[in-house]
Amino acid sequence: MFTFKVNGTSVTADKEQNLLTYLRDELRVTSVKDGCSEGACGTCTVLIDGKKIKACIPKLSSLVGKSIVTVEGLSPREKEVYVHCFAQAGAVQCGYCIPGMVISAKSLLDGNLNPTRLEVKKAIRGNLCRCTGYVKIEEAILQAADFFREDLPIPQRETQALLNTRFKRVDAEEKILGTGQFVDDLILPDMIYAKALRSKYPRAVVNRIDLSKALAHPDCIRILTEKDVPNKKIGHLVTDWDVMIAEGGTTRYIGDALALVATQHKETLDEVLALIEVEYTELVPITCPTDALKASAPLIHEQGNIMRKEVLKRGNADAAIKKSKYVVTRKYSTPFNDHAFMEPECAIALPEGEDGLLLYTGSQSVYDERHEISHMLAIPEEKIHCHSMLVGGGFGGKEDMSVQHHAALMAWYTKKPVKVKFSRQESLNYHTKRHAMEMEFTTACDEQGILTAMKAILLADTGAYASLGGPVLQRACTHAAGPYNYQNIDILGMSVYTNNVIGGAYRGFGVTQSCFATENNINLLAEMAGLSPWEMRYKNAIRPGQVLPNGQIADPNCAMVECLEAVKAVYEANPYAGIACAFKNSGTGVGLKDIGRCLLSIEKGLVHIRTSAACMGQGIATMCTHMVCQETGLDPALIVHERPDTNRTPNSGTSTASRQTVVTGEATRRAAQKLKVALADGKSVVDLNGQEFYDEFSAITDPMGAPKDFPVSHVSYSYGAQVVVLDSQGKVEKVVAAYDVGTPVNIQSVEGQIEGGIIMGLGFALTEDFPVQGGYPLLKFGTLGLMRATEAPPIEVHLVQAPGEKLPYAFGAKGVGELCLIPTSPACSHAYYRYDGKFRTSLPLRETYYKK
C-alpha cells in the first residue's frame, strides 16, 4: 500500500506501478499524457514536492508521503493566467505537449517571476514540442510571469474574429488545461485491448502460425489471423497493404501483422503475443531501391517493384542545356525521417446499432478511415461511424491506417469496445516516414545567370507498401525546378518498393527532398555566373504573369520577389548566411477531385460549424471561425466548431496538401454568406434556430501532362524565402523567413506554423536521423535528434503579400503548413558552404556543429 497526495487529495494505491499509469488509469488524471514512456518527451511532466518529474519514471513505492501536482491541481488564478497567456501568444497547436509545458512553466515561475528567455528555455528543455517551434511557448511563459508578478487582470474576451488579426484559437483552453480528450484518454465500460504480433523479419516466408499456447492464456479473449479478414488488403490510394500476412505468405517489412490478440487487460498483451509460435524461412531483404530495380530482384509485389513512375517534360531541356553557358550536375541523398508527432497512434472501436461500428480515432480524415475499414470488413460505408477526438500532431503521418483497422476488426468479432495503441517504439518501427530519395539534378543558365533548363532523376524508397508514395513523387517532380521562370525541364521520377519501413505523406510531401537538390545547384550556378546567390534568385524568381516550369501562369498574388526582398538585408549582412527559396501548392490539384464542404446549423442560438476537415494542430476550428465571423460579423462566442464525425460533418477530404484553408475555408465562407443573407433585416441567430446553411467548393485543376499551353496544376501556390545564419562556431544563430501566404487568417497560427516548421526543417537538416540497417530501424525516440527549446534559435517571420489581385477563394488565404520547412535544409547547407567551403549533398548535414 502506497499513500501520497495528488492535487491535494490523499490517495492510496495497492499495487506497484509507475506514476503515469496510476494517474491515467486509476485516477483518470488525463492531462498527463503518454508520449513515449521512456522519459524523453515530457508530455507526462508533473510536480513532485515542487520538483518537475516525468511521471513515466517514478514507481509508486518511491512516492510515499509525497505530493504530486498536475494541471488539474493548479489554482483558479494559475489556470486563468496560463490559459490567457498561452492562448494569447499562440503557444497552442495540437495541444498534446501543453499541460506538461504548463507544469514546467510553473516549476520555474514558482521560484522566479522575472526569468530571462534563456531561463525559460532551460525550464522547458525536457518538454518536446513538434508543432510550435517553442518560440510562442517561451513568449507565453514570459507573459505569465508578468501577470503573476504584476497581478495583472485577465483582459475581456475578444468579440471579433476578423482575418489578419490576432485572435485566441477557440480550442486553446481545453488543450492548456488538459480537459480536451485524445483517444487514449477514453476508457469505455467493458473495454478490452488488442495488439498485433509483427513479423520478426523484414522479408520471410511465414510457414506456420501456432496459436494454441496463446489461446490457453487465461486473459486471452480472441486471436484473429488473416483467415478472419473479409478483404485481405487495404491502402490509402493503392490497395496493396496486407491487413495480416497469411501462413505461406511472405512478409514485406517488420511492421507486417501476423495475428491480432485481444486480452481483458492491456498489461497481458505482450505475454500472450510471446506465446504465439511462428516458423519462418528468412529471406534476404531488398533494402535499396536500385537493388529492387535489378532484373534479378525478387518481386515484392506481384505487379513489380516500381510502384509509380512520373515523367514531366516541357520544352527541350537537352537542347537548352547544350546551348547554356554554365551547367551543374550533382547527386543528392535525403534519408527517411520520422514525423515524431507527440501523440502515438491510438483507436477505439465498438459496436453501434445492430450491425455497425463506432470508431474514436485521431487521424487526418474520418472519411478515409470509414472507406478503408468498410472495405476491409466488406460492409457498406454507412455501417462505419468515425468520430475524431483531438489529434496530437500528424504532419502526414496519420493519413494511413495504423491501428484503426485492427481495432475495428477485433470489435467486429468480439462485439466489445476495443482499444489498440502503439507504443512509441512501435510507432517508430511501423508507421510511415518521409521518403528517402536519391536524386541527380542538372541545372543550366546563360552568361547573365538566367536559368535555362534542368533535368532530374528522382528515385524514392516507398518501402513495403504504396501509402501516399504516388502523390509524394508527383509533388517532388512538379516542384523540382523551383519557383523560377524557365520552361525547359525533363524530370523522371520513380517510387520503388523495398523491404524497408513505408514511405508516406510527410509535411513538404516530396518537395522537401527535390528543393534541397535544386537550391544547391543554383548556388553553384551563381558562383559560375559571378552573381550572389540572392541576386541569382532575384533575377529568376517567378513574377505575376510569368510561367512556372510546370507551365502554370503565376497568379497576380504571387509574391516570390517580395519574399526575397524581405530577407535581402539579413543575407547580405552575414558572411555565414545561407539562402533558399521554395513554393508549395495549396490543394490536391493535378486534376483530382478536391472538394471542401461545410454545413452551418443553427442550434439553440449558436452557429455550429460542421466540416470533416481534420485538425492536427494547424487550427481548423479557428480558421473556420474566422471565415464565418469575417463574412457575417457575428460575435465568435456564438460559434461552435464540431469535431469531424461521419454522421454529422460533411466530407471535406483529407487534411493534406495544405488544402483545408483554401478549400474548406472557401466552403465555410460560402455557407456563411448564405447565413449572412438570412440574418438580414435585423434577424438574430436565435431567430434562425433549426435552419441549416450548406455550401461546398471544388478546386478545378488540370491533370499531369494535360495537352494545353498553360495547365493549371494547382489552385494556388504559396512562396517563401529563408535565411539561416551561422555564428563563428558554426551554430545556427538565427533564422529569418519571409512567406507569401496570401491573406493571413490568424496571425498567431500563421506565425506558429512557420516557426514550428522551421524547427522541424532544422532538425531534418542538422540533428535528426533515422538509421535503418537490413530493414530494421535502429533508434529510440530519445535518439531521434529532435530539437529542444535550448537548441532552437531565434526565428524572425515576415508575412508579405503581392500588390496584385488576391485569389477569389477564402478571402485570398493560401496554405502554409508544408511550405514553411521546405527551404530550411538547402538554406542550412548553403550556410555551411559559405562557412567552411564544403559542398554537402546529403542529409543530415555532416561535419557541422551538430553532427560529425
N, C-alpha and C positions, 0 to 999 in steps of 0.2 A: 504494500500500500504506500502510495507516494502522495503527500499532501503539499500543496503550494497554492499560490493565488494567481488567478488570471483576470486581469482588468478589475482588480479589487475584490473579487469573489473567491472564497476558498473552495478548492476542488480537490478531490481525491481520486487517483487512478489506481486500479487494482492489478495492472499488468505492465511490464516493461515494454516500452516502445519509444520512438523518437517523438520530440515535441510537436513537429509538424503534423504527423499522422494523428496524434491525440487532439490537437486543436481543431483540425479539419473534420475528422471522422466522429469523434466523441462529443466535442463541444460545439461543433458546427460553426466555428470561427473561420469563415471562408475568405476574409480579406487576406489571409496568409496563404500565398499561392505556392504550388509545387511546380517550379520551373525547371529544376534539374536534379534535385535530391542528392547533389554532391557538393554543396557549399560554394558553388561558383557564381550563381546568378543573382542572389539577393532578393528574389521575389518573396521569400519567406521570412524576411527580416522582422525581428521583434525586439523589444527591450526586456532584458532580464536583470532585475535590480538596477535599472537605469543604463545598462550597457547594451549596445546593439549586438545581437547574435543572430545567426541564420538558424531558423528553427529546425531545419533538417538535420542538424548536427547533434545537439544535446539529447541524451536519454533522460527519461523522466526521473530516474533514480538520482540524477545529479541536480535536480531542481527542488528537492525537499526544502521547504521553508522559504523559498524564493518568490519573487513577484514578477509576473510576466505582463507586459502591456502590448496590445496590438492597436491598430487604428480604431477598432470598436471601443477601446478604453480611453480615447482622448476626451478631454473636457469639452463642453459645448463651445467655449471660446476658441480652443485649439481647432476644433472641426471647422468652424465658420471661417477662421483665418486661412487655414490650409486650402479649403475649398475655394475661397475667393482668389487667393494668390496663384494657385496652380492653374485655375481656370483663366484668370486674367492674363497670365503670362503665356498661355498656350502650351503649358507643360504636359498636357494630357493628350495622348493619341489612342493607342489600343487600350491603355489603362492597366495592363496586366502587372507591370512593374511598380505602379504608382503607390499603392499602400506601403510597400517596402521602402520606397523613396521617402515617403512622409515620415516613417519611423526613423530613418536615418537622419532626416532633417531635424526631427525632434531631439534626437540624441545630441546633435550639435547645438541647437538653439537653447536647450535646457541649461547649458553652461556658458553660452556665448551668443549674446544678442547683437553683436556687432562684427560678424565674421567677414573675412575677405572672400573674394571669388575663389582663391586657391584653397582656403579652408573649407568652403562648400564642396569643391571638387573632391577633396580628400575625404570628406564626410560621406559622400555617396560613391566612393570608389568601389565598394563591394557590391553595388547595385548596377547590374547591366540594364541598358535600355537599347532597343533596336529601332525605335520609332523616331525619337526626338533629337538625337544628337547631343543631348544633355544641356544645350545652351539654355533652353527655356525652363528646364527643371532648376538649373542654377539660379536663373532670374527669379523664379517663384520662391525659392528658399530665401534669397536675399530680400525679397519683398516681405515675406513672412516675418523676417527678423525686424524689419521696420515697423510692421503692425504690432508686434508684441512689445518692442522697445518703446514705441511712442504711444501705445494704447490707442491706435487709430480705429475709428469706426469703419464698419464694412459699408461700402457705398451701396446706394439703391440699385436694384436690378435694372438692366437695360430694357427700354421699351421699344426699341427699334432694332432691326437686324438687316440693315441695308448692305448691299455689296460694297466691297473695297473698304470695309471698316473693321475695327477690332470689336469682336463680339464673342462672349464666352460660349464655348461649344456646349451644346444642350445636354450632352451625356457626361459632362465633367464630374458632377458631384457624385454620381453613383460609382464612378471609377476611382475617385480620390478616396472615398470612404469605404470602398470595398463592398458596397451593398448591391451593385450590379452583378449579375450571375453569369459566369462562364460555365461550360458544360460540366466540367469536373466538380463544380460547386454543388451539383444536384445529387441527392441521394433519394431514390424513389422507394416506396414500400415494396417489399418482396423482390428487390433488385438483385440480380446475380451478375457475375463478372466473367468476361471472356478474353481469351488471348490466343494468338496463333502460334503454332510451332513453325519456325522458319528453317529454311534449308541450311545445312551445315556447310555446304559448298556452293560457290558461285555457279558451277556447272557440273551436274552429276545426274546419272540415271537413278531414279528412286525405285529400287527393286521391290521393297516390301515395307509396309507400314503396319506395325503390330500395336493395337490399342488395348490389348487385354489387361495389362497391368495398370494402365492409367484408368481404365473404366472401373477397376476394382477399388480405386481410392475412395474412401468414404465421403469426401467432399465433392467428388466429381458428379456433375449433373448430366452433361451431354458432351459428346465429341462428334464433330462433323468433319467429313472429308469431301473430296472432290465429287464423290458419288451423290452427295446431298445437294449439289448446286444445280438448279434447273438449267441456267445458261452459264457455261463454264468461264466465259471471258467477258471482261468489261473494258472500258477505256474511255478517256475524256473525249477524244475525237476519233481515234482508231481503236477498234475493238480487238485488242491483242493481249490484254493483261489478264493472266490466269488468276481467278479467284483463289483457287488452290491447285497444286500440282497433283496429278493422279499417280497411283502406282504404275510403274512403267514409263512415266513421263520424265522429261529432262528439265532440270531447274535452269533458270536463266540468270539469277543473281541471288545473293544471300538473303534477300528480303522475300523470296518466294515462300508462300504459306503451304504447309503440307497437311495440317489438321487444325481445327478450331475447337478449343476446350472451354467449357463453362463450368464454374465452380460456385459454391454458395458464398465463399469468402475469397476476397482478392489475394489474401496472403498465401493461399494454397495453389494459386495458378501455376507457379513455376515448379512446384512439387509434382503436380500432375503431368505437366508437359515433359518433365525429365523422365517420366515412366514410359513415354511413348518410344518404342524401339523402331528405328528406321535403318534399313540396309541400303547402302548406296554403292554405285560404281562411279568413283570420282573420275571426272574428265578434265582435260586441260582447258582452262577458261580462255576466252578471247577477250583481252583487256585493252587492246589498241585498235582504233578504227582502221588503220592501214592494214593490220593483220586480218581484220574482218573482211576487207575488200579483196584479199588474195583469192585466186581461183581455187586453191586447195582448202580454203577455210570452211569448216562445217557451218551449216545454216543455223542461225539462232532462231529464226522464224522461217516457216515454210516458203514464204514469198521471197526470201532473200535477206541479205544483211544491209541493203540500202533501204533505210526507212523512208527517206524523202530526198528528192533531187530538185533543185531550183536553178533556173537559168534566167538571168536578167541582162538583156543586151539593149543598147541604144547607141546609135551612131556607129562609127567604125573605130574601135579602140586600138586595134593593131596598127592601122594606118596613122592614126593620130600620134601614137607613141613613137612610131618610126620617124615622124617629122619633128618631134619635140626636141628642144634643146637639152633639157635635163630629164633624166629618168632615174627613178629609185625603185629597187626591188628588195624587199626584206620578208623574212618569215617571222611569224609571231605565234606565241603559245599562251593560252589562258587556261586555268585549271577549273576543276569542279569547285563549287562554292556553296556552302550551306546557308540557308535562309536564317537560321538561328532565331526564329520568332520566339518570343518569350513563353508562349503557351504551347506545350506539347499537344499533339493531336488527341482528341477525345470525342466520343459519340455515345449517345444512349438511344436505344431503340426499344419500343414497347408496343404491344398490341393496341389497336384502336378500332373500335367497331367490331363487326363480326369477322371481317377478313382483311383488315388493313393494318398498317403500321404507322406509328408516330415516331419521328426521329428528332432528338435535340442535338444540334450539331454546331460547329463553328467553322464553317467553310466559306468559300468565296462565291458560292451560288447554290441556294437551296433547290433550284430547279434542275441544275446539273445532277445533284445528288439524287433527286427523285427519278430522273431519267435513267441513270445508271443502275440504281437499286431495283427499280421496277423491271428493267431488262434482265438483271441477274435472276430475279425471282419469277420471271415470266408472268407477271400480273400487270393489269392496267396501271398507268401512272397515277391515276386518280386514287388508287388504293394506298399510295405512299404520301404521307403528310410530313413535310420537313419544316422545322421551326428553328431559326437561328438564335442562339444565345449570343452574348458578347464574344467577339473574336480577338484573341490575343496576338495580333500580328499575323501576316500572311505572306506578303511580298511575292505572291505567285505560288508559294509552296502549299497552299491549301485549296488548290483547284482540283487536284486529283483525289480519288478515293484513297483513303489511308486506313481508317478504322471504321468508317460509316457502314460500308457494305458488310463487314463481318458482324457488327452489332445487329444489323438488320437480319442477316441470315440466321443468327442464333435466336433472336427474338421470334422469328417466323416459326422456328421449330419448337421452342420451349414455351411459347406464349407467356413469357415473363419479360419484365424490363431487364435489359442487358446493357452494361457499360463496358466499352472497350477503350483502353487508353494506352498510348505509347509512353514508355519511359523516355527520358531524354536520350539515352543511348540508342534505343530503338528508333527514335525519330532521326537521329544522325545516320543510322545504318540503312534505314529503309525508305525514307521519303525522298522526293525528287530534289535535285540540285541544279545549280546553274550549269549549263552545258560546258564541258571542257572543249576547247576548239584549237585546232591547228590551222594557221592561215598563211597564205602567201599573197602579198599585195604589191602591185606595181603601179606607181603613180607618176605622172609626167606633167611638165609645164613648159612654157615658152621662155624666151630670154627675159621677159619682163616679170616672170613669176606667175603668169596667168595659167591656171590649171587647164590641161587639155584633155586628159584621159586617165582612166585607171582600169586595171584588170585585177581580179581577185579570185582565189580559190579558197573556199572555207570548208573545213572538214570538222563536223560536230559529232561528239560522242553522245548519242542519245541513250546509251545504256541498254538495259534489258527490254524496255518497252517504249512505245512511241510517246506517250504522255502528250505534251504540247510541242514536241520536237519539230513538227512541221511548221507551224506558225513562227516559232522562235527562229528557225532557219530563214524563213521568209523575211522577217524583220531585220535580221542580221544582213541580208542581201539588199533589201530595199533602202537601207540606210548606210550601206557600206561606203558610198562615195562622199558622205558628209553633207553638211548644209551649205553647199557651194554651187556656183553657176557654171557647170560644164556638162556636156551631154554624151561624151564618148565613154561608154562603160561596157565591160564584159565580165560578168560575175557568174561563177559556178559555185553552188553550194550543195553539199551532201551531208545528210544526217544519217549516221551509221549505227546499227545495233552492235552492242558488245555485251559482255557479261559483267559490266560494272553497274553501280547504282544508277537509277534512271535520271536522265537529264530532263528537266521540265521547265515550267514557267518560273522566271525569277526576275524581279524588278530590273528593268532595262531590256529584257526579252530578246537577247541576242545582239542588240545594238551595243551593249557594253563591250562585247568582245570585238566587233568589227570597228568600232570607233577607236579603240586602242591602237589598232593597226593603221588605220587611215591617218589619224592625227600625228603619229610618229613619223610616217612617211613625209607628211607635209613639212615637218620640222627640218628634215634633211634637204628637201627641195628648197626651202627658204635659204638655207646656207649656200646651196649651189647657185641660187639666183641673186645672192647678195642682199637679201631682204631680212628684216627681223621677222621672227615668227608671227608677231602681231600684225605687221604690215602684210605679210603673205595672206593671212586670213582675212584681213580687211579688204584687200583687193578682190578676193574671190568670194566673199560672203554673199549668200543669196539675198537679193533685194526684191521688194514687191514688184510683181510683173515679170521677173526673170523666171527661168525654167530650172527646176531642180534636176539632178542627174537621172532621176526616175521618170522624168517627163512632165511632172506636175508643175503647173504655174503657181508661183508663190503668191499668196493672198496679199491684199493691201495691208493686213495686220501683221505681216512678217517683220520682226524686229531683231534679226540677227546682227545687223550693223549696230544698232543701239546697244545691244549686249556687249559687243566688242568695245565700243566707245566708253562704256561704263567701267571697264576693267583696265583700260589702257594705262592710266597713271600708275596704278599699283604694279602692273607688269614692268613698266619701264623704270620704275624707281628701285627695283630689287634685282641684284645680279643673279640670285639663285631662285628666280621665279619661273614657273612653268605654266604654259597656257594651253588650253584646248577648247574646242567648240563641239557642240552636239545639237542634234534635233531629234525629236521623237513624236511619233504620231499620237493623236487622240482618236480613239475609236478603233474597232476591229479592222475596218477598211477592206481593201483589195476585193471588192465586190461581194463580200459576205453579208449575210443578214446582220444588222446592227441596230437593234431597236431598244429604246428606253420607254418605260411605261410608268405612269403614276396615277393613282386614284386618291382624290381628296374626298373624305367622307365627313360630314358634319354630325358629330355625336355629342349630345349633352353640352352644347355650346362651345365645343372645341373642334378644331380642324385636325383631323387625323391624316397624316401623310402616309400613304401605303404604297410602298415600292419594294421590290425584292433586292434592290441594289445592296450588295453586302458591304459592310464597313469593317475593315480590318484595322482601323485606327485613323484612316485618312479623313474621316469626318463627314460621312454621307448625310447623317441626320442634320448636321449643322448646315451643310450645303443646301439641302432641300428647304430648310427653314428660311435661309436667306432668299432663295428663289421665290417662295411664297410671300414673304414679307416685302421684298422689293417690288413685286407685282401688285400686291393688294394694299400695302401699307398697314397691315394688321400688326398688333402687338404680338411679339413672339411667345408671350405667356399663353396665347390662345392656340398654340400649335403643339400637337403631339406627333412624334415620329414613331411609327411602329417598326418592330424588328421584322426582317424577312420571314415570311410564312407562306407556304404554297397554298394554304386555304384562305389567306387574307390579302396577300400582296401580289399584284400582277408581275409577270416575268419581265425583269429588266436586264436579263443576260448576266454573264459573269462579270465580277469586278476584276477586270484585266484590261490591258492595253490602254491604261489612262483614259478610260472611256466614260466613266459614270458622271463626271462633272458636266460633260458635253451632252451625252445622250439622255441620261436620266434627269440632269439639270434642266434641259430644254423641255422634256416631257412634263416635269413638275411646273415649269414656268407656264406652259400652255394650259395645264389644268388650272393653275392659279388665275390665269387670265379669264377663264370661264367663271371661276368663283368671284372675281372682281366684278364682272358684269352682273352677277346675281346679287352682289352687295350694293349695287347702285340704288339711288333714290332713298338713301338713309337706312337701308336694312342692316341689321346686325347679324353676326354669326348665329346667334340664338334663333333668329327668325328663319334660318335655313336648316334647322335640325332635321335630320333624316335624308337630306339631299346628298347626292354624290356628283363629283366633277372629275371626269376621266379624260386623259389625253395621252398621246404617245408621240415619239419622234423617231423616224427612221433615217439613219445616216446613209445616203446613197453614194456609192463609190464604184470604181471600175475594177474588174479583175486584173490579176497579174498578167502582163503581156497583152493587154487589151489593144486591138488594132486601131488606134486613134492617135492623133498627133500629141495630144496633151492629156493623158489619162489622169483621172483623179484617184490616186491610190488611197488617200485618207481624207476625212472630212476636215481635218485641221492638223497643224503641226505647232509644237512649242519649240523654242530655241533657247540656247544657253551658252555662255562663255564662263570659263572658270580659271582662276589663277591660284596656284599653290605656291606659297613662299616658304623656302627653307632658311633656317638660320645658319650660322657659321659652323655648327656641328652637324649639319645635315638633318636636323629635326624640323618637322613641319611647324612653322612659326604662326602662320595664319592661312586661311583660305578666303578668297574674295570671289563671289559668284554673282553673275547678272543673268536674269532669266526673263524671257518673254512668255508669260502665261496668259496673255490677253488680259481680260478684266479679272483681277484677283477677287475671289469670292469672300474669303475670310482671311484677314491679314495674318493672324496668329497661325492659322492652319497652313497657309502657303509657306510662310517662313519656316514653320516647324517641319514641313515635308522636306524642304530644301536642306535645312540643317541636318536632319536625320539621314537624308540620302547621301549627303557629302561624307558624313562619318562612316556610313556603310561603304561608300566608294573608297575612302581612305583605307578601310580595313581590307577590302578586296585588293587594293594596290600594294599595301605595305605590310600588313600584320597577319592577315588570315591565310590559312592554308587548309586543304582537305586532302591529306595524303591517302592514296589508295594503292595497295600492293596486291597483285594477283586477284583483284576483285573484292578485297577486304578493306574497308575503311580503317585507318589506323589512328584513331584520335578519340578524345573525350571532349565534352562541352568546354571544360576549363582549358583545353589546349588548342581550341579553335583560333585563338588570337584575336578575339573580339575586343574592340577598343573600349576602354573605360573612360570615365569622366576626366581623370588626371592626364590621360593621353590625348584627349580631344582638344584640338587647337581652337583659338577664336575663329569665328566664322562671320563674315560680313556679307549680307544678302542685299542685292539691288533688284527691285522689280521694275522692269522697263516695259513700255508699250510703244508700238509704232504710231505715227501720227495719222495713218490711213484708216479707212473704214474698218470697224470691228466685224467679226463674224456675226451672222444674224442668229446664232444659236446661244442659248443660255447667257444672254446679256454680254456676249463676247468672251466668255470664260473659256480657257483651254486647260488641258491636263498638265500636271507637273510631277506626279508620283514617281514615274520612271525616269524622266529626263534628268532629275537632279543629280543622280550618281554617275551618269554615263560619261561625262568628260573628266571625271576625277582621276582615274588611273592614267590616262595619257598626260594629263597635266602634271601628275607626280613624276612620271618617267622623264618628261621634259625638264622638270625642275632639277632632277638628279643629273641629267645630261649636262645641264649648264653648271652644275655644282662640281662634277668631277670628270666630265668629258667621256663618260662611259655610256654607250648607247645600249639600253636594255630592251630586250624584245620579249620577255616572258614575265608573267605574274605568278606569285607576288614578287615584287622587285627585290633583287638580291644585292648584297654589298652596299647596304644602306644603314642608316642609324637604327633601323628596325629589324633587319634580317641580314645575316651574314651569307 
